[in-house]
Amino acid sequence: MTYCWYEGPLAAFDTETTGVDPENDRIVSAAVVVQDAVGTRPRVTRWLVHPGVPVPRAATAVHGLSEEHLQRNGRWPAPVMYEIAEQLAEHSALGRPLVVMNAPFDLTLLDRELRRHRARSLEQWLASSPLRVLDPLVLDKHLDHSRTGRRTLADLCAHYGVPLTAAHDAAADALAALEVVRALGRRFAARVGRLSPAELHTLQRGWHAAQVRGTRFPDNGTEETAAPTWPLRPQLPAAA
C-alpha cells in the first residue's frame, strides 16, 4: 500500500529543558515517539536527565521536574545524548520523517549537548542519512498564514482537534506534535500531499526564513530569539 507522507511512518522528538537558550540551557527530559501509520499504537522512548547544572524554579514550574527529582532519578547526560542521537540516526536511515515542534530550538539544544558531552555534532552523527524534519509550527504558519493568534503547541492542538493530555511532558508533546502534522497534511493535502518529506524539508527552510524575517521572537509562546536558519542553528563562534 502506498501512503501519503502524513499517513505513513513518522517519528517525533521533544525535550524539556532548564530554559529557553539553546546555546547554554540543558536537556532535563526527552522523548522519541514512533508511529508506523495513522491509528497504530505509538512506541515511546523516554529519557530523564540529571543535567549537572542548577534547574531554575521557573523551568520546574513549566515541566514539573525539580532539581532534587532529577538528581535522584535522572541519568548523566553523556550516555543519554548518545542514545538520543543513535535513535534519530536510526529513524533517519529508515526514511522516517522526524516531527519536531519549533525544530531550531530542540535540535540546536541537542546539538550543543552532543558537542558538550560527546565532542561530536548532530550533523556529524547524521552525516550518512540527514534528517527530513517536519515542523508543525513552520508548516502551520505557511499553510494558514492569515490566521491570527498565538501558535503554541496547545494552540495548534486546539485548532486541529488533537488531544494534548499532559502539556510539557516530552512524550505527550512529541505525540501531539506528530498528530498535528498528520492533521495539517490532511487539511492541506491539495497543497502538500504530493510532496515528499525531503521536498518539504527543503521548502520549510525558505518558509521559516521568511517567517522570522523582521521579527524577534518565534510565535510559539516563548521568549527565545528567532533565527533564520532551520532546522538547526549554526554554532556560534568561540569568544575571543
C-alpha positions as CSV (number, residue, x, y, z in Angstrom):
1,M,0.0,0.0,0.0
2,T,1.2,3.5,-0.9
3,Y,0.8,6.1,1.8
4,C,0.9,9.9,1.6
5,W,3.6,11.1,3.9
6,Y,1.1,12.2,6.5
7,E,-0.5,8.8,6.7
8,G,2.7,6.7,6.9
9,P,5.5,6.2,9.4
10,L,6.5,9.2,11.4
11,A,8.8,9.8,14.4
12,A,8.7,12.8,16.7
13,F,11.2,14.3,19.1
14,D,10.7,16.7,22.0
15,T,12.6,17.9,25.0
16,E,12.1,19.6,28.4
17,T,14.9,21.9,29.4
18,T,16.4,24.3,32.0
19,G,15.4,27.3,30.0
20,V,14.9,28.8,26.5
21,D,18.5,29.4,25.5
22,P,19.6,26.6,23.2
23,E,23.3,27.7,23.5
24,N,23.5,27.4,27.2
25,D,20.5,25.6,28.7
26,R,20.3,21.9,29.2
27,I,18.0,19.0,28.5
28,V,16.3,17.5,31.5
29,S,13.9,15.1,29.7
30,A,13.4,14.0,26.2
31,A,11.2,11.6,24.2
32,V,11.1,10.0,20.8
33,V,7.7,8.7,19.7
34,V,7.3,6.5,16.6
35,Q,4.0,5.7,14.8
36,D,4.0,3.4,11.8
37,A,0.7,4.6,10.4
38,V,-2.4,6.5,11.3
39,G,-4.2,4.9,14.2
40,T,-1.5,2.5,15.2
41,R,-0.1,2.3,18.7
42,P,2.8,4.6,19.1
43,R,6.1,3.4,20.5
44,V,7.6,5.7,23.1
45,T,11.2,6.1,24.4
46,R,11.7,8.4,27.3
47,W,14.9,9.8,29.0
48,L,15.2,11.7,32.3
49,V,18.5,13.6,32.7
50,H,20.4,15.0,35.6
51,P,21.8,18.0,33.7
52,G,24.7,18.7,36.1
53,V,23.6,22.4,36.5
54,P,21.0,24.1,38.6
55,V,17.4,23.8,37.4
56,P,15.7,27.2,37.8
57,R,12.4,27.2,39.6
58,A,10.8,28.9,36.6
59,A,11.7,25.9,34.5
60,T,10.4,23.4,37.1
61,A,7.1,25.4,37.2
62,V,6.7,24.6,33.5
63,H,7.6,20.9,33.3
64,G,7.3,19.9,37.0
65,L,10.9,18.4,37.1
66,S,12.7,19.7,40.2
67,E,16.5,19.6,40.6
68,E,16.1,17.2,43.5
69,H,14.0,14.8,41.5
70,L,16.5,14.9,38.6
71,Q,19.4,14.3,41.0
72,R,17.6,11.2,42.4
73,N,16.2,9.8,39.2
74,G,18.0,11.3,36.2
75,R,20.9,9.8,34.3
76,W,24.1,11.6,33.4
77,P,23.9,13.5,30.1
78,A,26.6,11.8,28.1
79,P,25.0,8.3,27.7
80,V,21.6,9.9,27.2
81,M,22.7,12.1,24.4
82,Y,24.4,9.2,22.7
83,E,21.2,7.2,22.9
84,I,19.1,10.0,21.5
85,A,21.5,10.7,18.6
86,E,21.6,6.9,17.8
87,Q,17.8,6.7,17.7
88,L,17.4,9.8,15.5
89,A,20.1,8.4,13.2
90,E,18.3,5.0,13.0
91,H,14.9,6.7,12.1
92,S,16.6,8.8,9.5
93,A,18.3,5.8,8.0
94,L,15.0,4.1,7.8
95,G,13.5,7.1,6.0
96,R,11.1,8.1,8.8
97,P,10.4,11.8,8.8
98,L,11.1,13.4,12.2
99,V,8.4,15.8,13.6
100,V,9.9,18.5,15.8
101,M,7.8,21.4,17.0
102,N,9.9,24.6,16.6
103,A,12.8,22.4,15.4
104,P,15.6,25.1,15.7
105,F,15.2,25.1,19.4
106,D,15.2,21.3,20.2
107,L,17.6,20.3,17.6
108,T,20.1,23.1,18.3
109,L,19.9,22.2,22.0
110,L,20.5,18.6,21.3
111,D,23.5,19.5,19.0
112,R,25.0,21.6,21.8
113,E,24.6,18.8,24.3
114,L,26.2,16.4,21.9
115,R,29.2,18.7,21.4
116,R,29.4,19.3,25.2
117,H,29.2,15.7,26.2
118,R,30.2,13.6,23.2
119,A,32.5,16.0,21.3
120,R,30.5,15.4,18.1
121,S,27.8,17.5,16.4
122,L,24.4,16.3,15.5
123,E,25.2,16.8,11.8
124,Q,28.2,14.5,12.2
125,W,26.0,11.9,13.8
126,L,23.6,12.1,10.9
127,A,26.2,12.5,8.1
128,S,25.2,9.3,6.3
129,S,21.4,9.9,6.5
130,P,20.4,13.6,7.0
131,L,17.1,14.2,8.8
132,R,13.9,15.0,7.0
133,V,12.2,17.3,9.5
134,L,8.5,18.2,9.6
135,D,8.0,21.3,11.9
136,P,4.3,21.9,12.7
137,L,5.0,25.5,13.6
138,V,6.6,26.3,10.2
139,L,4.0,24.3,8.3
140,D,1.0,25.9,10.0
141,K,2.3,29.4,9.7
142,H,2.9,28.9,6.0
143,L,-0.2,27.0,5.1
144,D,-2.6,29.1,7.2
145,H,-0.6,32.3,7.3
146,S,-3.7,34.6,7.6
147,R,-4.9,33.1,10.9
148,T,-4.3,35.4,13.9
149,G,-3.3,34.5,17.4
150,R,-0.5,32.5,19.0
151,R,0.6,29.1,17.7
152,T,1.9,27.3,20.7
153,L,1.6,23.5,20.6
154,A,-1.5,23.8,22.7
155,D,-3.0,26.3,20.3
156,L,-2.3,24.1,17.3
157,C,-3.8,21.1,19.1
158,A,-6.9,23.0,19.8
159,H,-7.1,24.3,16.2
160,Y,-6.6,20.9,14.6
161,G,-8.6,18.9,17.1
162,V,-5.7,17.0,18.6
163,P,-5.8,15.9,22.3
164,L,-3.0,17.2,24.5
165,T,-3.4,15.5,27.8
166,A,-0.1,16.4,29.6
167,A,1.4,19.5,28.1
168,H,5.1,20.0,28.8
169,D,5.7,16.3,29.2
170,A,8.2,15.4,26.4
171,A,6.4,12.2,25.3
172,A,2.9,13.8,25.3
173,D,4.2,16.9,23.4
174,A,6.0,14.7,20.9
175,L,2.9,12.6,20.2
176,A,0.7,15.7,20.0
177,A,3.1,17.4,17.5
178,L,3.0,14.2,15.4
179,E,-0.8,14.2,15.3
180,V,-0.9,17.9,14.4
181,V,1.4,17.2,11.4
182,R,-0.9,14.4,10.3
183,A,-3.9,16.8,10.7
184,L,-2.1,19.5,8.7
185,G,-1.3,17.1,6.0
186,R,-5.0,16.0,5.7
187,R,-6.3,19.6,5.8
188,F,-3.9,20.9,3.2
189,A,-3.5,17.7,1.1
190,A,-4.1,19.6,-2.1
191,R,-1.1,21.8,-1.4
192,V,1.4,19.5,0.2
193,G,0.1,15.9,-0.1
194,R,2.1,15.1,-3.2
195,L,5.3,16.5,-1.9
196,S,7.9,14.1,-0.4
197,P,9.3,14.6,3.1
198,A,12.6,15.6,1.6
199,E,10.9,18.2,-0.6
200,L,9.0,19.5,2.4
201,H,12.2,19.7,4.4
202,T,13.8,21.9,1.8
203,L,10.8,24.1,1.4
204,Q,10.5,24.7,5.1
205,R,13.9,26.2,5.2
206,G,12.7,29.0,3.0
207,W,9.3,29.3,4.7
208,H,11.0,29.6,8.1
209,A,13.4,32.2,7.0
210,A,10.5,34.3,5.6
211,Q,8.5,33.9,8.7
212,V,11.2,35.2,11.1
213,R,12.5,37.9,8.8
214,G,11.9,41.2,10.7
215,T,10.6,39.5,13.8
216,R,12.3,39.0,17.1
217,F,10.5,36.1,18.7
218,P,9.0,32.9,17.2
219,D,5.2,32.7,17.5
220,N,5.4,29.7,19.8
221,G,4.7,31.2,23.2
222,T,8.4,31.5,24.4
223,E,10.8,34.4,24.6
224,E,13.7,32.7,22.8
225,T,15.3,34.7,20.0
226,A,14.3,33.6,16.5
227,A,16.9,32.8,13.9
228,P,16.5,32.4,10.2
229,T,18.3,29.1,10.0
230,W,16.2,25.9,10.1
231,P,16.1,23.2,11.4
232,L,19.4,23.7,13.2
233,R,21.2,26.9,14.2
234,P,24.9,27.2,13.3
235,Q,27.3,27.0,16.2
236,L,28.3,30.5,17.5
237,P,31.9,31.4,17.1
238,A,34.0,30.9,20.2
239,A,34.6,34.1,22.2
240,A,38.0,35.7,21.6
